[in-house]
Amino acid sequence: MGIAPTCWVSLSLPAFAGNIAHAKSTLAGKARLMVAVKSDAYGHGEKEIAETALRAGADSLAVLDIDSGVRLRPHAGDAMLLAWLLSPSDDFAAAARSRVDLGISGLWQLKKLAREVPEGCVSVHLKIDTGLHRNGALPGDWEALCTEALRLERAGILRVTALWSHLSDTSLKENELSLARFHEAVDQARTIGLTPELLHIAASAAATDLPESRLDLVRVGISAYGVSPFDDRSAHDMGFAPIMSAHAVVTSVDAERSEAHIGIGYAHGLLPLPPETGWVVHGTQRLELRSVEADHCVLALPSNYPLDLGDHVTLWGEPDTGSPSAEQWASWSGTIGDEVVSAMAHSIEHRFIRQ
Ligand SMILES: Cc1ncc(COP(=O)(O)O)c(C=O)c1O
């Protein structure tokens, strides 16, 4: 028998399936639903999450890099798998073999594709920058990108399946402006001769607040994991349940100093907090946090509080027990909820709840 771990994360696949169904009806509507499983599904475990997403009704998946797409193909059936973070050292032929769609934003990527997969017919999504200034063709380069893509399409090397962009989500007004710029870029591409089947631009926030941005497909990430993309609305307010929760056991109790240690710290991926910030939950009892250290946290105990070695404590992600949410932990830590879940170390045990 192995040594029992001092900390772990729980991941509820039924709750995730429920979130996918909810995203389909409330964020996608008539559009297709692409679920982002980037960065090991935000730390949740890409294989289990990809399979659950597709079983629960997602149409397609998004990853960052080709390697992740190749790894996930055996778990994704025939579903579209889009990779958008391409580097000059990537193996485009491997992407073609695993039918990974490529998010293309530069001429160098088209040249590399023609060189490495000349007989290919790879499916590509051409990306225009509409104001975010992150990984999209600049408007001045768009015509040349579309023209070269059309030439390669006619040569049988690729198929331009989609035109797309990503929004800054800094304000509704900014997103509306970017959407207008996107439509101009689409008109330009069609005039050049491209005939894409899909247009996509919205992620969680715009799909919620700007329904006309849903177009043919929405790419939903963090809200499907039960974490809000907004400052002013929780995932709970949006109808999404948390998937991941963080847990630890009591590893020492010092009654004289009215404090206890639990076996989780920032070396396990727990985001550190300023001293004397936040709380955790034992049963449904709140216990204040004194500090987050490398391999443990220090808890303050009320006098005569009955806490034993090996007792279970929930750090975040189980609001039903009164524990903080990932978003609450993020606000204490001065960051966003995405980081709280994604930062949890691969090396700690991931306990999947399967039904
Ligand atoms: C290009 C792109 N699309 C979609 C998403 C998903 O965004 P969200 O988590 O806000 O739904 C991301 C996340 O970073 C992204 O980079």
The ligand as an SDF file (V2000), in Angstrom:
LIG
                    3D

 16 16  0  0  0  0  0  0  0  0999 V2000
   -8.2790   32.0160  -28.5220 C   0  0  0  0  0  0  0  0  0  0  0  0
   -9.0760   31.6350  -27.3110 C   0  0  0  0  0  0  0  0  0  0  0  0
  -10.3500   31.2380  -27.4590 N   0  0  0  0  0  0  0  0  0  0  0  0
  -11.1090   30.8870  -26.3860 C   0  0  0  0  0  0  0  0  0  0  0  0
  -10.6060   30.9140  -25.1010 C   0  0  0  0  0  0  0  0  0  0  0  0
  -11.5030   30.5800  -23.9410 C   0  0  0  0  0  0  0  0  0  0  0  0
  -11.7520   31.7630  -23.2260 O   0  0  0  0  0  0  0  0  0  0  0  0
  -12.6430   31.7870  -21.9150 P   0  0  0  0  0  0  0  0  0  0  0  0
  -11.8940   31.0120  -20.8970 O   0  0  0  0  0  0  0  0  0  0  0  0
  -12.7380   33.2330  -21.5310 O   0  0  0  0  0  0  0  0  0  0  0  0
  -13.9600   31.1820  -22.2510 O   0  0  0  0  0  0  0  0  0  0  0  0
   -9.2740   31.3230  -24.9050 C   0  0  0  0  0  0  0  0  0  0  0  0
   -8.7090   31.3630  -23.5640 C   0  0  0  0  0  0  0  0  0  0  0  0
   -7.6910   31.9300  -23.2670 O   0  0  0  0  0  0  0  0  0  0  0  0
   -8.4850   31.6940  -26.0410 C   0  0  0  0  0  0  0  0  0  0  0  0
   -7.2050   32.1000  -25.9130 O   0  0  0  0  0  0  0  0  0  0  0  0
  1  2  1  0
  2  3  1  0
  2 15  2  0
  3  4  2  0
  4  5  1  0
  5  6  1  0
  5 12  2  0
  6  7  1  0
  7  8  1  0
  8  9  2  0
  8 10  1  0
  8 11  1  0
 12 13  1  0
 12 15  1  0
 13 14  2  0
 15 16  1  0
M  END
$$$$
